[in-house]
């Protein structure tokens, strides 16, 4: 008896991606392998840093001193063949200290612009909340526009241009709190936790094995800046269904009407979730976004963009908990 064509077994059918993401996936795996030579645990931080890099976003890393915030950012930069600058923010730091300044050249009798450390591809800002407001404002202008204008001249940043900023949530003396409008410029906020006992032991074993070598010497460069730009172009082509766009919109709109939140998220947050969820899909080898990609992106995108009401804050509720409740309350598209 013959089986009708529409009832033939489907075992031999293969569904292929429209986009070839194999090179992107392999590069992400290589970056993680290099970081794991030195960094113990912190898998979420690694994933979020790589996604931010692929999604053309800046990252704020928050955690107590000594939990590998700075070293992870430095080692990530080492895996990529791009320029790297580290800037230590202090209360006496001026905008010209990071942007650069015009210097009079006696030989030519003209002013020449001497570029500051911001002119690089990957910028690590240590303790961003220690610099005064005018210095912070100068930095955030570069983050948003990827260019600066000094003495009528416009200077564009090299691509890829990513700022990784750290801050300490405990010690507030001598710090300048980042305003909400400036926090909104960061794609993600990553909270770095203490390692557990097993991870603490592994950290000590790796430190012992260094034998006077630097941590950076163990890390190899595995990808170029030009390749990062290629991957960003690929990620922009990843598909997302309209019902998933509605899902993102519903989550963000719910932050604005939630009685536990004093300030909800802006449309910039919706766009951030969109681009981050595409990058999450790409590192998983998919050319389409799923609800799980959106969930992974939502908390690190929204956590620093909403403000908990004083009453709920006194009760111990955090923005992360409230966002998690909102995600659970919004119906997942089928």
C-alpha positions as CSV (number, residue, x, y, z in Angstrom):
1,X,0.0,0.0,0.0
2,X,1.4,3.4,-1.0
3,X,1.5,6.2,1.5
4,X,0.1,9.5,0.2
5,X,2.6,12.2,-0.4
6,X,1.3,14.4,2.4
7,X,1.7,11.5,4.9
8,X,5.3,10.5,3.9
9,X,7.7,10.1,6.9
10,X,9.3,13.4,7.8
11,X,12.5,11.9,9.3
12,X,14.8,13.1,6.5
13,X,13.8,16.7,6.6
14,X,16.4,19.1,7.9
15,X,15.7,22.7,8.9
16,X,18.7,25.0,8.2
17,X,19.3,28.6,9.4
18,X,19.0,31.3,6.8
19,X,22.2,32.8,8.3
20,X,25.5,31.0,8.8
21,X,26.2,31.5,12.5
22,X,28.8,28.8,12.9
23,X,31.8,31.1,12.9
24,X,30.1,33.4,15.4
25,X,29.4,30.5,17.7
26,X,32.9,29.2,17.4
27,X,34.4,32.6,18.2
28,X,32.2,33.0,21.3
29,X,33.3,29.5,22.5
30,X,37.0,30.5,21.9
31,X,36.6,33.8,23.9
32,X,35.0,31.9,26.8
33,X,37.8,29.3,26.7
34,X,40.4,32.0,27.0
35,X,38.6,33.8,29.9
36,X,38.1,30.5,31.7
37,X,41.9,30.0,31.8
38,X,41.9,32.7,34.5
39,X,38.3,33.5,35.6
40,X,36.6,30.9,37.8
41,X,32.8,30.8,37.6
42,X,31.1,34.1,36.6
43,X,29.5,32.4,33.6
44,X,26.6,34.9,33.5
45,X,29.0,37.8,33.5
46,X,31.0,36.3,30.6
47,X,27.8,35.7,28.6
48,X,26.5,39.2,29.2
49,X,29.8,40.9,28.3
50,X,30.1,38.9,25.1
51,X,26.4,39.6,24.2
52,X,26.9,43.4,24.9
53,X,30.0,43.4,22.6
54,X,28.0,41.7,19.8
55,X,25.0,43.9,20.4
56,X,27.0,47.2,20.3
57,X,26.2,48.1,23.9
58,X,28.0,49.4,27.0
59,X,28.1,47.6,30.3
60,X,28.0,48.6,34.0
61,X,29.6,46.0,36.3
62,X,28.7,46.3,40.0
63,X,30.2,44.3,42.8
64,X,32.3,44.5,45.9
65,X,36.1,44.8,45.5
66,X,38.0,41.6,44.6
67,X,35.3,39.7,42.6
68,X,37.1,39.9,39.3
69,X,35.2,42.8,37.7
70,X,38.3,44.7,36.4
71,X,40.4,41.6,35.5
72,X,37.5,40.1,33.5
73,X,37.1,43.3,31.5
74,X,40.8,43.5,30.8
75,X,41.1,39.8,29.8
76,X,38.0,40.2,27.5
77,X,39.8,43.0,25.7
78,X,43.0,40.8,25.4
79,X,41.0,38.2,23.5
80,X,40.1,40.8,20.8
81,X,42.6,42.5,18.5
82,X,41.6,46.1,19.2
83,X,42.9,49.0,21.2
84,X,42.4,49.0,24.9
85,X,42.4,51.8,27.5
86,X,41.9,51.7,31.3
87,X,40.9,54.9,33.0
88,X,40.8,55.2,36.8
89,X,38.1,57.6,37.8
90,X,38.9,59.9,40.7
91,X,37.3,63.0,42.3
92,X,39.8,65.3,40.7
93,X,39.5,63.9,37.2
94,X,38.6,66.5,34.5
95,X,36.9,66.0,31.2
96,X,40.1,66.9,29.3
97,X,41.9,64.0,31.2
98,X,39.8,61.5,29.4
99,X,38.9,63.3,26.1
100,X,42.2,65.1,25.4
101,X,43.2,68.7,25.1
102,X,44.6,71.2,22.6
103,X,48.3,71.9,23.1
104,X,50.2,74.8,21.5
105,X,53.0,73.7,19.1
106,X,55.8,76.2,19.2
107,X,57.3,74.9,15.9
108,X,54.1,75.4,13.9
109,X,52.6,78.2,16.1
110,X,49.3,76.3,16.0
111,X,47.3,74.4,18.5
112,X,47.3,70.6,18.1
113,X,44.7,68.2,19.6
114,X,46.3,65.5,21.8
115,X,43.9,62.6,22.1
116,X,43.0,61.3,25.5
117,X,42.7,57.6,26.6
118,X,39.0,57.5,25.5
119,X,40.4,57.2,21.9
120,X,40.4,53.4,21.8
121,X,38.0,50.6,21.0
122,X,37.5,49.0,24.4
123,X,37.5,51.3,27.4
124,X,37.6,50.1,31.0
125,X,36.4,52.7,33.5
126,X,37.3,51.8,37.0
127,X,35.0,53.1,39.7
128,X,32.9,55.3,37.4
129,X,31.0,56.8,40.3
130,X,34.1,58.4,41.8
131,X,34.4,61.2,39.1
132,X,32.4,64.4,39.4
133,X,29.3,65.0,37.3
134,X,31.0,67.1,34.5
135,X,33.5,64.3,33.9
136,X,30.8,61.6,33.9
137,X,28.7,63.8,31.4
138,X,31.7,64.1,29.0
139,X,32.1,60.3,29.0
140,X,28.4,59.6,28.4
141,X,28.3,62.0,25.5
142,X,31.0,59.9,23.8
143,X,29.2,56.7,24.7
144,X,26.0,57.8,23.0
145,X,27.4,59.7,20.0
146,X,30.7,57.8,19.5
147,X,32.3,61.0,18.7
148,X,33.5,64.2,20.4
149,X,33.7,67.8,19.3
150,X,36.5,70.0,20.6
151,X,37.5,73.4,19.3
152,X,35.1,73.0,16.4
153,X,36.6,69.7,15.3
154,X,34.7,66.4,15.4
155,X,36.6,63.2,16.1
156,X,34.9,59.8,15.6
157,X,35.7,56.8,17.8
158,X,37.1,53.6,16.3
159,X,34.7,50.7,15.9
160,X,33.9,48.6,17.7
161,X,33.6,51.1,20.6
162,X,32.6,49.6,24.0
163,X,32.7,51.0,27.5
164,X,32.9,48.6,30.4
165,X,32.5,50.5,33.7
166,X,32.8,49.2,37.2
167,X,31.4,50.5,40.5
168,X,31.4,49.4,44.1
169,X,27.9,49.3,45.7
170,X,29.1,49.4,49.3
171,X,31.5,52.3,49.8
172,X,29.7,55.5,48.9
173,X,32.0,58.1,50.6
174,X,33.6,60.3,48.0
175,X,31.4,59.0,45.2
176,X,29.0,60.7,42.8
177,X,25.9,58.7,42.1
178,X,25.1,58.1,38.4
179,X,21.8,59.8,37.4
180,X,19.1,57.7,35.9
181,X,19.5,59.4,32.5
182,X,23.2,58.3,32.4
183,X,22.5,54.8,33.6
184,X,20.1,54.5,30.7
185,X,23.1,54.6,28.3
186,X,24.3,51.2,29.5
187,X,22.8,48.2,27.7
188,X,23.3,45.9,30.8
189,X,24.0,46.2,34.5
190,X,25.8,43.1,35.7
191,X,25.8,42.3,39.4
192,X,28.8,40.2,40.4
193,X,28.4,37.8,43.3
194,X,30.9,36.2,45.6
195,X,32.2,32.8,44.5
196,X,31.1,29.6,46.4
197,X,33.6,27.4,48.4
198,X,34.6,25.2,45.5
199,X,35.1,28.2,43.2
200,X,37.2,29.9,45.9
201,X,39.5,26.9,46.1
202,X,39.8,26.8,42.3
203,X,40.8,30.5,42.4
204,X,43.5,29.7,44.8
205,X,44.8,26.8,42.8
206,X,45.0,28.9,39.6
207,X,46.7,31.7,41.5
208,X,49.3,29.2,42.8
209,X,49.8,27.8,39.3
210,X,50.7,31.2,37.9
211,X,54.2,31.1,39.3
212,X,55.1,34.8,38.9
213,X,53.4,35.0,35.4
214,X,50.8,37.6,34.8
215,X,47.2,36.6,34.3
216,X,47.1,38.4,30.9
217,X,50.0,36.3,29.6
218,X,47.8,33.2,29.7
219,X,45.2,34.8,27.4
220,X,45.5,34.6,23.6
221,X,43.9,37.0,21.0
222,X,41.2,34.9,19.2
223,X,39.2,37.5,17.2
224,X,39.6,40.8,15.3
225,X,37.6,44.0,15.7
226,X,36.6,43.7,12.0
227,X,35.1,40.3,12.7
228,X,33.1,41.7,15.6
229,X,31.6,44.3,13.2
230,X,30.8,41.4,10.7
231,X,29.0,39.6,13.5
232,X,27.0,42.7,14.5
233,X,25.7,42.9,10.9
234,X,24.7,39.2,11.0
235,X,22.9,39.7,14.3
236,X,20.9,42.6,12.9
237,X,19.4,40.2,10.4
238,X,18.1,37.7,13.0
239,X,14.3,37.3,12.7
240,X,11.9,38.1,15.5
241,X,8.1,37.5,15.1
242,X,5.7,40.3,15.7
243,X,4.0,38.5,18.6
244,X,7.5,38.5,20.4
245,X,7.8,42.3,19.7
246,X,4.4,42.6,21.5
247,X,5.8,40.5,24.3
248,X,8.7,42.9,24.8
249,X,6.4,45.9,24.6
250,X,4.0,44.4,27.2
251,X,6.9,43.7,29.7
252,X,8.2,47.3,29.4
253,X,4.8,48.9,29.5
254,X,4.0,46.9,32.7
255,X,7.0,48.5,34.4
256,X,5.4,51.9,33.9
257,X,2.1,50.8,35.6
258,X,3.5,48.7,38.4
259,X,2.7,50.1,41.8
260,X,6.0,48.8,43.2
261,X,8.0,51.0,40.8
262,X,8.4,54.7,41.1
263,X,10.0,54.9,37.6
264,X,9.3,52.5,34.7
265,X,11.5,51.8,31.7
266,X,11.7,53.9,28.5
267,X,11.4,52.9,24.9
268,X,15.2,52.8,24.8
269,X,14.8,49.8,27.1
270,X,12.5,48.0,24.7
271,X,15.1,48.5,21.9
272,X,17.8,47.2,24.2
273,X,15.9,44.0,25.0
274,X,15.3,43.6,21.2
275,X,19.0,43.8,20.2
276,X,20.2,41.8,23.2
277,X,17.7,39.0,22.6
278,X,18.9,38.8,19.0
279,X,22.5,38.4,20.2
280,X,21.5,35.7,22.7
281,X,19.8,33.8,19.9
282,X,23.0,34.2,17.7
283,X,25.3,32.7,20.4
284,X,23.0,29.8,20.6
285,X,23.3,29.3,16.9
286,X,19.7,30.3,16.0
287,X,18.7,32.9,13.4
288,X,15.4,33.6,15.2
289,X,14.5,34.9,18.7
290,X,12.5,32.8,21.2
291,X,10.8,34.0,24.4
292,X,13.7,32.5,26.4
293,X,16.1,34.9,24.7
294,X,13.9,37.8,25.7
295,X,13.7,36.5,29.3
296,X,17.5,36.2,29.5
297,X,17.9,39.8,28.3
298,X,15.1,41.5,30.3
299,X,16.5,41.6,33.8
300,X,20.1,42.9,33.0
301,X,18.5,45.4,30.6
302,X,15.8,46.7,33.0
303,X,17.4,46.4,36.5
304,X,19.2,49.7,36.4
305,X,16.5,51.6,34.4
306,X,13.7,51.3,36.9
307,X,13.3,52.8,40.4
308,X,11.6,50.9,43.3
309,X,9.2,53.0,45.4
310,X,10.7,53.9,48.8
311,X,8.0,51.9,50.7
312,X,8.9,48.7,48.8
313,X,12.6,49.4,49.1
314,X,12.2,49.6,52.9
315,X,10.5,46.2,52.8
316,X,13.6,44.7,51.1
317,X,12.2,44.4,47.5
318,X,14.7,44.8,44.7
319,X,14.2,45.9,41.1
320,X,15.4,42.5,40.0
321,X,12.6,40.7,42.0
322,X,9.9,43.1,40.7
323,X,11.1,42.7,37.1
324,X,11.0,38.9,37.6
325,X,7.4,39.2,38.9
326,X,6.4,41.2,35.8
327,X,8.0,38.7,33.5
328,X,6.0,35.9,35.1
329,X,2.8,37.9,34.9
330,X,3.0,38.7,31.2
331,X,1.7,35.9,29.0
332,X,4.2,34.2,26.8
333,X,3.3,34.1,23.1
334,X,2.7,30.7,21.7
